[in-house]
């Protein structure tokens, strides 16, 4: 390190408390923690684990990985642990594994993940979780839900995220039907729909009078 004193000071922080940096290094040396990114994403406290993960990548001990991809993978287990319904947690995990994470990995391979892309991925997971909770409160599930008029009406401010999240939720590694969502113009007042579909009338031509 350029400044070894700062590294040594960091190792001394939280000494005696569970999950401190020196304890993580000791557990790595004993083989109690696998030397993989996935193992680091499960460790707590997550800030210390994230910093140690970045240090190990800098040293070449761990393969390089996009830090925002790591951030999302570190955030996901905590979100899943907070879902009370086991079936909902299973569905969201499948959705994240087969839909959200592959898109993030593909983006990381092409260029890099920005903070806004990382935030949008988390919001997709949150809205999908809220949607399953909303279904559960109405004693229904993905397999039996029909047109989502009530959800659409109650959550119209979050439409950009819903359009990205909900249509694929029914395909998250299970044989559930594709969710029937409205198109972009549906749900507008009839007059506005008609105005959108109506062809524009040509403007009348006018002739100038010459003096």
HUMO-V735260 format. One record per residue. N is the residue number from 1. PSI is psi in whole degrees, 0 to 359 (none if undefined). NEAR is the number of other C-alpha atoms within 10 Angstrom. Layout:
# HUMO-V735260
N_PSI_NEAR + N_PSI_NEAR
This chain:
# HUMO-V735260
1_149_9 + 2_325_6 + 3_87_7 + 4_328_9 + 5_320_10 + 6_323_11 + 7_318_12 + 8_321_11 + 9_322_9 + 10_322_16 + 11_332_18 + 12_346_13 + 13_143_13 + 14_24_13 + 15_135_13 + 16_347_10 + 17_147_9 + 18_139_11 + 19_11_18 + 20_165_19 + 21_316_22 + 22_325_18 + 23_321_16 + 24_317_21 + 25_321_16 + 26_318_12 + 27_327_14 + 28_316_13 + 29_326_12 + 30_353_10 + 31_9_10 + 32_334_11 + 33_119_15 + 34_144_13 + 35_69_15 + 36_157_12 + 37_319_18 + 38_321_12 + 39_320_13 + 40_330_21 + 41_347_21 + 42_352_16 + 43_150_16 + 44_146_15 + 45_140_12 + 46_330_16 + 47_316_13 + 48_319_19 + 49_319_21 + 50_318_20 + 51_318_13 + 52_321_18 + 53_317_25 + 54_320_19 + 55_318_15 + 56_328_15 + 57_319_15 + 58_324_13 + 59_352_12 + 60_8_10 + 61_321_13 + 62_146_15 + 63_148_12 + 64_142_14 + 65_151_16 + 66_130_17 + 67_329_18 + 68_331_19 + 69_316_22 + 70_321_18 + 71_316_16 + 72_315_17 + 73_333_19 + 74_326_23 + 75_326_15 + 76_312_17 + 77_322_13 + 78_321_12 + 79_316_16 + 80_322_19 + 81_336_11 + 82_358_9 + 83_120_16 + 84_320_10 + 85_119_13 + 86_324_11 + 87_322_11 + 88_317_20 + 89_320_18 + 90_316_14 + 91_317_22 + 92_323_23 + 93_318_20 + 94_317_17 + 95_316_24 + 96_320_22 + 97_319_14 + 98_347_16 + 99_306_17 + 100_310_21 + 101_318_16 + 102_323_12 + 103_321_14 + 104_317_20 + 105_320_15 + 106_319_12 + 107_319_16 + 108_325_17 + 109_325_12 + 110_313_9 + 111_263_9 + 112_161_17 + 113_130_18 + 114_163_15 + 115_323_13 + 116_323_10 + 117_318_15 + 118_318_17 + 119_319_12 + 120_321_15 + 121_318_21 + 122_322_19 + 123_325_15 + 124_315_21 + 125_318_23 + 126_316_15 + 127_322_18 + 128_321_25 + 129_316_20 + 130_323_14 + 131_316_21 + 132_321_22 + 133_320_18 + 134_318_14 + 135_318_16 + 136_323_14 + 137_339_10 + 138_15_10 + 139_42_10 + 140_177_14 + 141_183_16 + 142_322_17 + 143_333_12 + 144_356_10 + 145_147_14 + 146_216_12 + 147_137_11 + 148_52_12 + 149_315_13 + 150_315_8 + 151_317_12 + 152_319_16 + 153_322_10 + 154_338_9 + 155_37_13 + 156_343_11 + 157_345_10 + 158_23_11 + 159_318_12 + 160_322_11 + 161_324_17 + 162_319_19 + 163_327_15 + 164_337_16 + 165_305_22 + 166_323_22 + 167_328_16 + 168_350_18 + 169_325_26 + 170_349_19 + 171_15_18 + 172_64_21 + 173_18_15 + 174_160_11 + 175_36_9 + 176_153_13 + 177_157_15 + 178_135_15 + 179_133_18 + 180_104_14 + 181_156_16 + 182_157_13 + 183_174_8 + 184_328_10 + 185_349_11 + 186_152_10 + 187_353_14 + 188_158_10 + 189_148_9 + 190_320_10 + 191_319_8 + 192_322_12 + 193_316_13 + 194_321_11 + 195_327_10 + 196_321_11 + 197_337_9 + 198_134_9 + 199_150_8 + 200_137_8 + 201_139_6 + 202_141_6 + 203_138_6 + 204_140_6 + 205_141_6 + 206_147_6 + 207_139_6 + 208_141_6 + 209_131_5 + 210_134_4 + 211_none_3
